[in-house]
Amino acid sequence: MKAAVIYAYGGPEVFRYEEIPRPDIKDDEVLVEVHAASVNPVDWKQRKGNHKFFLKARFPIIPGYDISGRIIKCGANVRKFSEGDQVFCRLTKRFGGAFAEYAAARESTLSLKPDNMDHIHAAAIPMAGQTALQALRDKGRIKPGQKILIIGAAGGVGHYALQLSRFFGAETTAVCSSRHEKLLALLKPDHHIDYHKKDYLKGDIRYDIILDAAGVKTFLSCKRALKPGGIYITVLPRPKLLVHKLIAILTKGKKVRSLLQKSRGSDLEILRKMAEKGNLISVIDSIHSLDKISEAHRRAESHSTEGKIIIKVK
Ligand SMILES: NC(=O)c1ccc[n+]([C@@H]2O[C@H](COP(=O)([O-])OP(=O)(O)OC[C@H]3O[C@@H](n4cnc5c(N)ncnc54)[C@H](OP(=O)(O)O)[C@@H]3O)[C@@H](O)[C@H]2O)c1
């Protein structure tokens, strides 16, 4: 199969587009013919070697975690899916393996692809959509009528969080540059603040949840803008420190939560159903072919994307 492979950490140019053997599958896995994959910030952070001290790579590796495609082979213990099923998922192997013509995926992480989405739009969802869902539902315990502030609302995670926040009945404020007018017109948040023009943490409004989907703020900088009991959620994994508990006591029960996305077929099912009912769409920043993955990574590292970057494989 053709794959985008790296043999060393480095810039976007380290990718080699080459022929390698298809992956083997275990009994609880399926082999997916990948039609589309999407790029997440973790892909280029790993490619650069940012995580090399706690996530040692044995080169060569195929990066990438999000795929949408068709099952062509099922392991002996796979029960819920069959050959020919159109599925999407976030891969759980250490370095993923999405940027290839075939990928091995665990059954427990899979869902059928939304009927009304092509593979390009479905491949956008798994990591960013599950992060947004798990942040608001599990870490934030979001409720109807609450005031939610989403920082980085035009990014992969942020644009799904905007839609989920509305789905959960919350009043949502999107923080992103005004140049994302197309995305804002599509997703229609209740309020929009351009962070280049206004400091959204100053002023009188207090939020029940601040979701920092861009990883650009800290709990301490946000706590004034939280209601008593309000929750600041960051997508940057931070250890659960005792100091967070202490801060919570000192700040009238305001809380800080960090999130590490978990890959669950059941959560993807929720997102699939939302998409099929017209409650979730994927905004696509750009589409690149597998042999042009370097240009996709360059774009991803610009920090200014609108929605998701897609690798069209088939
Ligand atoms: N914890 C987890 O399990 C998990 C899972 C997925 C992602 N993440 C992390 O979540 C972060 C976001 O991921 P993503 O996929 O959404 O990334 P992304 O799509 O690359 O985010 C790009 C967006 O960030 C926005 N942005 C950049 N600087 C900003 C600022 N100062 N204020 C507000 N928005 C700003 C940009 O909007 P403008 O053009 O308006 O600046 C752009 O739309 C990354 O750090 C990623 O590693 C964590």
The ligand as a Tripos MOL2 file, in Angstrom:
@<TRIPOS>MOLECULE
LIG
   48    52     1     0     0
SMALL
NO_CHARGES

@<TRIPOS>ATOM
      1 N1         -6.5490   16.9010   25.1040 N.am      1 LIG1
      2 C1         -6.8420   16.2240   24.0140 C.2       1 LIG1
      3 O1         -7.1320   15.0320   24.0670 O.2       1 LIG1
      4 C2         -6.8440   16.9670   22.7060 C.ar      1 LIG1
      5 C3         -7.5110   16.4300   21.5970 C.ar      1 LIG1
      6 C4         -7.5290   17.1690   20.4030 C.ar      1 LIG1
      7 C5         -6.8580   18.3980   20.3590 C.ar      1 LIG1
      8 N2         -6.1830   18.8460   21.4510 N.ar      1 LIG1
      9 C6         -5.4760   20.1260   21.4140 C.3       1 LIG1
     10 O2         -6.4580   21.1340   21.2460 O.3       1 LIG1
     11 C7         -5.8690   22.2610   20.5940 C.3       1 LIG1
     12 C8         -6.7850   22.6580   19.4350 C.3       1 LIG1
     13 O3         -6.9020   21.5810   18.5210 O.3       1 LIG1
     14 P1         -7.6080   21.8610   17.1320 P.3       1 LIG1
     15 O4         -7.6500   20.5900   16.3890 O.co2     1 LIG1
     16 O5         -8.8560   22.6320   17.3430 O.co2     1 LIG1
     17 O6         -6.5100   22.8290   16.4920 O.3       1 LIG1
     18 P2         -6.6020   23.7300   15.1910 P.3       1 LIG1
     19 O7         -7.7610   23.3470   14.3630 O.co2     1 LIG1
     20 O8         -5.2540   23.7130   14.5690 O.co2     1 LIG1
     21 O9         -6.8520   25.1750   15.8010 O.3       1 LIG1
     22 C9         -6.7140   26.2670   14.9440 C.3       1 LIG1
     23 C10        -7.5340   27.4000   15.4890 C.3       1 LIG1
     24 O10        -6.8990   27.9440   16.6420 O.3       1 LIG1
     25 C11        -7.3420   29.2900   16.7190 C.3       1 LIG1
     26 N3         -6.4760   30.1080   17.5380 N.ar      1 LIG1
     27 C12        -5.1190   30.2040   17.4550 C.ar      1 LIG1
     28 N4         -4.6990   31.1120   18.3750 N.ar      1 LIG1
     29 C13        -5.8040   31.5640   19.0250 C.ar      1 LIG1
     30 C14        -6.0100   32.4970   20.0820 C.ar      1 LIG1
     31 N5         -4.9910   33.1480   20.6580 N.pl3     1 LIG1
     32 N6         -7.2780   32.6980   20.5200 N.ar      1 LIG1
     33 C15        -8.3180   32.0580   19.9540 C.ar      1 LIG1
     34 N7         -8.1820   31.1630   18.9450 N.ar      1 LIG1
     35 C16        -6.9380   30.9330   18.4870 C.ar      1 LIG1
     36 C17        -7.3470   29.7540   15.2870 C.3       1 LIG1
     37 O11        -8.3590   30.7380   15.1480 O.3       1 LIG1
     38 P3         -7.9970   32.2090   14.6080 P.3       1 LIG1
     39 O12        -7.6970   32.0310   13.1480 O.co2     1 LIG1
     40 O13        -9.2270   32.9510   14.9260 O.co2     1 LIG1
     41 O14        -6.7760   32.6460   15.3850 O.co2     1 LIG1
     42 C18        -7.6870   28.5030   14.4770 C.3       1 LIG1
     43 O15        -9.0120   28.5120   14.0110 O.3       1 LIG1
     44 C19        -4.4800   21.8120   20.1550 C.3       1 LIG1
     45 O16        -3.5410   22.3030   21.0920 O.3       1 LIG1
     46 C20        -4.5400   20.2990   20.2520 C.3       1 LIG1
     47 O17        -3.2900   19.7050   20.4720 O.3       1 LIG1
     48 C21        -6.1740   18.1640   22.6040 C.ar      1 LIG1
@<TRIPOS>BOND
     1     1     2 1
     2     2     3 2
     3     2     4 1
     4     4     5 ar
     5     4    48 ar
     6     5     6 ar
     7     6     7 ar
     8     7     8 ar
     9     8     9 1
    10     8    48 ar
    11     9    10 1
    12     9    46 1
    13    10    11 1
    14    11    12 1
    15    11    44 1
    16    12    13 1
    17    13    14 1
    18    14    15 2
    19    14    16 1
    20    14    17 1
    21    17    18 1
    22    18    19 2
    23    18    20 1
    24    18    21 1
    25    21    22 1
    26    22    23 1
    27    23    24 1
    28    23    42 1
    29    24    25 1
    30    25    26 1
    31    25    36 1
    32    26    27 ar
    33    26    35 ar
    34    27    28 ar
    35    28    29 ar
    36    29    30 ar
    37    29    35 ar
    38    30    31 1
    39    30    32 ar
    40    32    33 ar
    41    33    34 ar
    42    34    35 ar
    43    36    37 1
    44    36    42 1
    45    37    38 1
    46    38    39 2
    47    38    40 1
    48    38    41 1
    49    42    43 1
    50    44    45 1
    51    44    46 1
    52    46    47 1
@<TRIPOS>SUBSTRUCTURE
     1 LIG1         1 GROUP 0 **** ****
